[in-house]
């Protein structure tokens, strides 16, 4: 199989685009797809200070690497969650990756914020760790970016992630979530930093191939608490459709973005949290409420 661009030996076939590409042309293809997403959805401008959230997995590391190669001013951010074994391995991968690129790494530990890690906090409140993890990460990323003067927070969500989320929201007709799902969540308040997903036009397979060919050493293990996540069967369903009709994922997601603006907004009016000052729809934000509840459990333990 020859490369469609240069007739060299192809290393990957991309059925959704009817392309077979050699290593160099595939790496260029990935950069072009990210650049297209940035232009199409007006995600970033050159000169912005961009904070990239790194988990140690392939997607976030690829996002940082691609943006750095494209000339964006990126710095790395990692949250140590307090998941025994997994958090240590994630941090090790992030540190090695950042060191290789001579980049700046900012590190926050959930234990420093809450007095305990995510797993212990979930145990005390008798909740699944995943139900706390996303909220904690969103709050800490936004707060840190605001306090340090970043204009954007980048996450590594790829086409498969966004497609699975979209499918789940459609199956449950969660119009509030649908109205907020987009490659760009703009800043509507000085304390709300814009959120950017530059990998949305790349499939999980394409991101994986990029990491293998670049090469980028990433943590292949999934979080031990992700077992049973609803996104897994949704991704499997989309993969089956993609197998029979290449390009389905991309058409599904891009078609949604074309009609997204017509979906009514259901989010309540944002106000500043009476404790920390960051935005919420309640008097106190979820993060400050969580801290109060954990402090109450600590008092009962005494």
C-alpha positions in Angstrom: 0.0 0.0 0.0 1.5 3.3 -1.1 1.1 6.8 0.4 -1.6 8.8 -1.4 0.6 11.9 -1.2 4.1 10.8 -2.1 4.1 7.1 -3.2 6.2 6.0 -0.3 5.1 3.0 1.8 2.0 3.9 3.7 1.9 3.1 7.4 -1.8 3.9 8.0 -5.1 3.8 6.2 -7.7 6.3 7.1 -11.0 5.0 5.7 -13.0 8.1 6.8 -11.0 10.2 4.4 -10.1 7.5 1.9 -6.4 8.0 2.5 -3.3 5.9 2.9 -0.4 7.8 4.3 3.3 7.4 5.1 4.7 8.4 8.5 5.6 12.0 7.5 2.4 12.7 5.6 0.3 11.3 8.4 2.0 13.5 11.0 1.3 16.5 8.7 -2.3 15.3 8.2 -2.8 15.4 12.0 -1.4 18.9 12.3 -3.6 20.0 9.4 -6.7 18.6 11.1 -6.0 20.4 14.3 -5.2 23.6 12.5 -8.5 23.2 10.6 -10.4 22.8 13.9 -8.7 25.9 15.4 -9.6 28.0 12.3 -13.1 26.6 11.8 -14.2 27.0 15.4 -12.0 30.0 16.2 -10.4 28.2 19.2 -7.1 30.0 19.7 -5.0 32.9 18.5 -1.2 33.0 18.3 0.2 34.8 21.3 -2.4 33.6 23.7 -1.1 31.9 26.9 -2.6 28.5 26.7 -2.8 26.0 29.7 -3.0 22.4 28.5 -4.4 19.9 31.0 -2.2 16.8 31.0 -3.4 13.5 32.4 -0.5 11.3 31.1 -2.8 9.7 28.6 -2.3 9.8 24.8 -4.9 12.5 24.0 -3.7 15.2 26.3 0.0 14.6 25.5 -0.8 14.7 21.8 -2.7 17.9 22.2 0.2 19.6 23.9 2.7 18.2 21.4 0.7 19.3 18.4 0.0 22.9 19.7 3.6 23.3 20.6 4.7 22.2 17.0 2.1 24.7 15.6 3.7 27.5 17.5 1.3 28.1 20.3 2.4 29.4 23.7 1.6 26.3 25.8 2.3 25.4 29.4 1.3 22.1 31.1 -1.0 21.6 34.0 -1.5 18.4 36.0 -3.8 17.5 38.8 -2.6 14.8 41.2 -5.9 13.1 42.1 -4.9 10.8 44.9 -5.6 7.4 43.2 -3.2 4.9 44.6 -0.8 3.7 41.9 -2.5 5.3 39.0 -1.8 8.9 40.0 1.9 8.2 40.6 2.2 6.6 37.2 0.3 9.5 35.5 2.5 12.1 37.1 5.7 10.2 36.1 4.6 10.2 32.4 3.7 13.9 32.5 7.0 14.9 34.1 9.0 12.9 31.6 7.0 14.4 28.6 7.3 18.0 29.8 11.0 17.6 30.6 11.7 16.3 27.0 10.0 19.3 25.5 11.6 21.9 27.8 8.2 23.1 28.8 6.7 24.5 32.1 4.7 22.2 34.3 2.2 23.4 36.9 1.1 20.9 39.5 -1.8 20.9 41.9 -2.7 18.1 44.4 -6.3 17.5 45.3 -5.1 16.5 48.8 -3.7 20.0 49.3 -7.1 21.4 48.3 -9.4 19.1 50.2 -7.2 17.5 52.8 -7.6 14.2 51.0 -7.6 12.6 47.5 -10.6 12.0 45.3 -11.0 8.4 46.3 -11.0 9.2 50.0 -13.4 12.1 49.5 -15.8 9.9 47.5 -15.6 7.2 50.2 -16.5 9.6 53.0 -19.5 11.0 51.0 -20.5 7.5 49.8 -20.3 8.6 46.1 -18.5 7.1 43.1 -15.1 8.8 42.6 -16.1 9.7 39.0 -19.0 11.8 40.2 -16.5 14.1 42.0 -13.5 13.9 39.8 -14.8 15.8 36.8 -16.2 18.6 38.9 -13.0 19.0 40.9 -10.8 19.1 37.8 -13.0 21.6 36.0 -12.9 23.9 39.0 -9.2 23.7 39.7 -8.3 24.1 36.0 -10.4 27.2 35.7 -9.3 28.8 39.0 -5.6 28.2 38.2 -5.9 29.5 34.7 -7.6 32.7 36.0 -5.1 33.3 38.8 -2.1 32.8 36.5 -3.4 34.9 33.6 -4.0 32.2 31.0 -6.6 33.0 28.3 -7.5 29.4 27.4 -7.6 25.9 28.9 -7.1 23.0 26.5 -8.2 19.4 27.0 -7.5 16.4 24.9 -11.1 15.4 24.0 -11.1 13.6 20.6 -13.8 12.9 18.0 -14.7 9.5 19.7 -15.0 11.2 23.1 -17.3 14.0 21.7 -19.3 11.5 19.6 -19.9 9.2 22.6 -21.0 12.2 24.8 -23.3 13.4 22.1 -24.9 10.0 21.6 -25.4 9.7 25.4 -27.0 13.1 25.6 -29.3 12.4 22.7 -30.4 9.1 24.0 -31.4 10.8 27.2 -32.5 14.0 25.5 -30.4 16.1 27.8 -30.9 19.4 25.9 -29.0 21.4 28.6 -25.9 19.4 28.1 -26.4 19.4 24.3 -26.5 23.2 24.2 -23.1 23.4 26.0 -21.3 20.7 24.0 -18.9 22.4 21.6 -15.2 22.6 20.6 -15.1 26.0 22.2 -16.8 27.1 25.4 -16.1 30.9 25.4 -15.5 33.1 28.4 -18.7 34.9 29.4 -17.1 36.4 32.6 -13.6 37.4 33.6 -13.4 34.5 36.1 -14.6 31.9 33.5 -11.7 31.0 31.2 -12.5 29.7 27.8 -12.3 25.9 27.3 -10.9 24.5 24.0 -10.8 21.0 22.4 -8.5 21.1 19.4 -8.6 17.3 18.7 -12.3 17.1 17.9 -11.7 16.4 14.2 -9.3 13.5 15.0 -10.5 10.0 15.9 -9.1 8.1 18.9 -7.3 5.8 16.4 -5.7 8.7 14.7 -4.5 10.2 17.9 -3.1 6.8 19.0 -1.3 6.5 15.7 0.2 10.0 16.1 1.6 9.1 19.5 3.1 5.8 18.2 4.7 7.5 15.2 5.9 10.7 16.8 6.7 8.9 19.2 5.1 9.9 22.5 5.4 7.8 25.6 2.0 7.8 27.3 0.2 5.9 30.1 -1.9 3.3 28.4 -3.9 2.3 31.5 -7.4 3.6 32.0 -8.3 5.0 35.4 -9.3 2.0 37.6 -12.6 3.8 38.4 -13.6 4.2 34.8 -14.8 0.6 34.6 -18.5 0.6 33.7 -18.5 4.2 32.3 -21.5 4.8 30.0 -19.1 6.2 27.4 -17.6 2.8 26.7 -20.7 1.1 25.1 -21.5 4.4 23.3 -18.0 4.4 21.7 -18.5 0.7 20.8 -21.8 1.5 19.1 -20.2 4.4 17.1 -17.2 2.1 16.2 -19.6 -0.5 14.7 -21.4 2.2 12.6 -18.0 3.5 11.5 -16.9 0.0 10.4 -19.9 -0.3 8.1 -19.9 3.4 7.0 -16.6 5.1 7.3 -16.9 8.8 8.2 -20.0 8.3 10.3 -18.4 9.7 13.5 -17.3 12.9 11.8 -20.6 13.4 10.0 -22.5 12.8 13.2 -20.5 15.3 15.2 -20.2 18.0 12.6 -23.8 17.7 11.7 -24.7 18.3 15.4 -22.5 21.4 15.5 -24.3 22.9 12.5 -27.7 22.7 14.4 -26.4 23.2 17.9 -27.2 26.9 18.0 -30.9 26.2 17.6 -31.0 24.1 20.9 -32.4 26.3 23.7 -30.1 27.2 26.5 -31.2 25.7 29.9 -28.4 26.9 32.2 -29.4 29.1 35.1 -28.1 32.6 35.6 -24.5 32.5 36.7 -23.4 34.3 39.9 -20.3 34.5 41.9 -19.9 31.9 44.7 -20.3 33.6 48.1 -17.2 31.7 49.3 -14.6 31.7 46.5 -16.0 34.2 44.0 -16.0 31.8 41.0 -19.1 31.2 39.0 -22.0 29.0 39.9 -25.8 28.8 39.5 -26.2 28.5 43.3 -25.1 30.6 46.2 -22.1 28.4 46.7 -20.3 26.5 44.0 -20.1 22.7 44.0 -16.4 22.8 45.0 -17.0 24.9 48.1 -20.0 22.9 49.0 -17.9 19.7 48.7 -15.2 21.2 51.0 -17.9 22.0 53.6 -19.4 18.6 53.5 -16.0 16.9 53.8 -15.1 19.2 56.8 -18.4 18.1 58.4 -17.5 14.5 58.0 -14.1 15.2 59.5 -15.9 16.8 62.5 -18.1 13.7 63.0 -15.1 11.4 62.9 -13.6 13.3 65.8 
